């Protein structure tokens, strides 16, 4: 577990299935993960059970972001699309709406970035963010990510197409 002042990052536990099920099935968030259909609770439980918590083995690693005061999981931090040849991966963060803009995502990045470099030996990380999501762009830029590209009309949000910004950080 990685522990900070306000949050901790830990591996998924079976008890996280209900929270993950709720978050994964919020339609307004589906565009973030290219989801188009509801996810079953059994599928979530299976994902947690099968996860080795090893980026090298799974090419994905999801961590729960726990709030220290309450001990509750308030979001997730993901490494995904890991490339072992080029030592790179994508990263994503989601914090429940009522806990956003409180510095938790920034603290999670500050905890995990040194770990990604030193322990996972990653050379670079990238993130894809809707251009309209100014808060996320600002979050990643504050953590040292730089704009690397723009994909025009890339994501259908249900209300129209949006551009997607690619941000990259060399570790």
C-alpha positions as CSV (number, residue, x, y, z in Angstrom):
1,X,0.0,0.0,0.0
2,X,1.1,3.5,-0.8
3,X,0.1,6.0,1.9
4,X,-0.1,9.7,1.6
5,X,-1.4,12.5,3.8
6,X,-5.1,12.2,2.8
7,X,-5.3,9.0,0.7
8,X,-3.8,5.6,0.3
9,X,-3.5,3.5,-2.8
10,X,-4.1,-0.3,-2.5
11,X,-4.8,-3.4,-4.5
12,X,-8.4,-4.3,-5.2
13,X,-10.2,-6.5,-2.7
14,X,-13.3,-8.6,-3.1
15,X,-15.2,-6.0,-1.0
16,X,-14.6,-3.4,-3.7
17,X,-17.0,-5.2,-6.1
18,X,-20.1,-3.2,-5.0
19,X,-18.4,0.2,-5.4
20,X,-16.8,-0.8,-8.7
21,X,-20.1,-2.1,-10.0
22,X,-21.9,1.2,-9.1
23,X,-19.1,3.3,-10.7
24,X,-18.8,1.1,-13.9
25,X,-22.5,1.3,-14.5
26,X,-22.9,5.1,-14.4
27,X,-23.9,5.8,-18.0
28,X,-22.6,9.3,-17.9
29,X,-19.1,7.9,-17.3
30,X,-19.2,5.3,-20.0
31,X,-17.4,7.4,-22.6
32,X,-14.3,7.4,-20.3
33,X,-13.8,3.7,-20.7
34,X,-15.4,3.1,-24.1
35,X,-18.2,1.1,-22.3
36,X,-21.5,0.8,-24.1
37,X,-23.4,-1.7,-22.1
38,X,-23.9,-2.3,-18.4
39,X,-21.4,-4.6,-16.6
40,X,-22.6,-7.4,-14.5
41,X,-21.6,-7.8,-10.8
42,X,-20.4,-11.3,-11.6
43,X,-18.0,-9.9,-14.2
44,X,-16.7,-7.3,-11.8
45,X,-16.2,-10.0,-9.1
46,X,-14.4,-12.2,-11.6
47,X,-12.2,-9.2,-12.7
48,X,-11.1,-8.7,-9.1
49,X,-10.6,-12.4,-8.4
50,X,-8.5,-12.9,-11.6
51,X,-6.4,-9.8,-11.1
52,X,-2.9,-10.7,-10.1
53,X,-2.2,-7.0,-9.1
54,X,0.8,-7.2,-11.4
55,X,1.1,-4.9,-14.3
56,X,3.7,-7.2,-16.0
57,X,1.3,-10.2,-15.9
58,X,-2.0,-8.5,-16.6
59,X,-0.9,-5.5,-18.7
60,X,-3.3,-3.6,-16.4
61,X,-3.2,-2.6,-12.8
62,X,-6.1,-1.0,-10.9
63,X,-5.6,0.5,-7.5
64,X,-8.3,1.7,-5.1
65,X,-8.0,5.2,-3.8
66,X,-8.9,5.1,-0.1
67,X,-9.7,8.3,1.8
68,X,-7.6,8.1,5.0
69,X,-10.2,9.8,7.3
70,X,-13.1,7.5,6.3
71,X,-11.2,4.5,5.1
72,X,-13.6,4.3,2.1
73,X,-12.7,3.8,-1.5
74,X,-13.4,7.1,-3.3
75,X,-12.1,6.2,-6.7
76,X,-9.6,4.2,-8.8
77,X,-6.3,4.7,-10.5
78,X,-5.5,2.5,-13.5
79,X,-2.5,1.6,-15.5
80,X,-3.5,-0.1,-18.7
81,X,-2.3,-0.9,-22.2
82,X,1.1,-1.7,-20.7
83,X,3.8,-2.2,-23.4
84,X,6.7,-4.2,-21.9
85,X,8.9,-3.6,-24.9
86,X,8.8,0.2,-24.8
87,X,8.1,0.4,-21.1
88,X,5.1,2.6,-21.3
89,X,1.4,2.5,-20.2
90,X,-1.6,4.6,-20.1
91,X,-2.9,5.9,-16.8
92,X,-6.4,7.0,-15.7
93,X,-8.0,8.3,-12.5
94,X,-11.6,8.5,-11.5
95,X,-12.8,10.0,-8.2
96,X,-16.4,10.0,-7.2
97,X,-18.2,13.3,-7.9
98,X,-18.6,14.4,-4.2
99,X,-14.9,14.0,-3.6
100,X,-13.6,15.8,-6.7
101,X,-11.7,19.0,-6.5
102,X,-10.3,18.2,-3.1
103,X,-6.8,17.3,-4.2
104,X,-7.2,13.5,-3.9
105,X,-6.4,12.8,-7.6
106,X,-3.3,15.0,-7.4
107,X,-2.1,13.2,-4.3
108,X,-2.7,9.9,-6.0
109,X,-0.5,10.9,-8.9
110,X,2.2,12.2,-6.6
111,X,2.2,8.8,-4.8
112,X,2.2,6.6,-7.9
113,X,4.5,8.4,-10.4
114,X,7.7,7.7,-8.4
115,X,6.6,4.1,-7.9
116,X,5.9,3.8,-11.7
117,X,9.4,4.9,-12.5
118,X,11.4,3.2,-9.7
119,X,9.4,-0.1,-9.1
120,X,7.6,-0.7,-12.4
121,X,10.6,0.7,-14.4
122,X,8.2,2.5,-16.8
123,X,9.8,5.0,-19.1
124,X,6.7,7.0,-19.9
125,X,3.0,7.3,-19.2
126,X,0.2,8.8,-21.3
127,X,-3.3,9.8,-20.6
128,X,-6.3,10.5,-23.0
129,X,-8.7,13.2,-21.8
130,X,-11.7,14.9,-23.4
131,X,-10.7,18.4,-24.4
132,X,-13.7,19.8,-22.5
133,X,-12.4,18.2,-19.3
134,X,-10.2,21.2,-18.3
135,X,-9.9,20.0,-14.6
136,X,-8.3,16.7,-15.7
137,X,-6.0,18.3,-18.2
138,X,-4.9,20.8,-15.5
139,X,-4.4,17.9,-13.1
140,X,-2.1,16.0,-15.4
141,X,-0.2,19.1,-16.6
142,X,0.4,20.0,-12.9
143,X,1.9,16.5,-12.5
144,X,4.3,17.1,-15.4
145,X,2.4,15.7,-18.4
146,X,2.7,17.6,-21.6
147,X,0.3,17.8,-24.5
148,X,1.4,15.3,-27.2
149,X,-1.5,15.3,-29.6
150,X,-5.2,15.9,-30.3
151,X,-7.6,13.5,-31.8
152,X,-10.4,15.4,-33.5
153,X,-14.1,14.3,-33.0
154,X,-12.7,11.2,-31.4
155,X,-15.3,10.4,-28.7
156,X,-19.1,10.3,-29.0
157,X,-20.4,11.5,-25.7
158,X,-24.1,11.0,-26.4
159,X,-24.4,14.7,-27.0
160,X,-22.0,15.0,-29.9
161,X,-18.4,14.3,-30.8
162,X,-15.5,15.7,-28.7
163,X,-11.9,16.1,-29.3
164,X,-9.5,14.0,-27.1
165,X,-6.2,15.3,-25.9
166,X,-3.2,13.0,-25.4
167,X,-0.9,14.0,-22.6
168,X,2.5,12.3,-22.0
169,X,5.1,12.2,-19.3
170,X,8.6,10.9,-19.6
171,X,9.4,9.5,-16.2
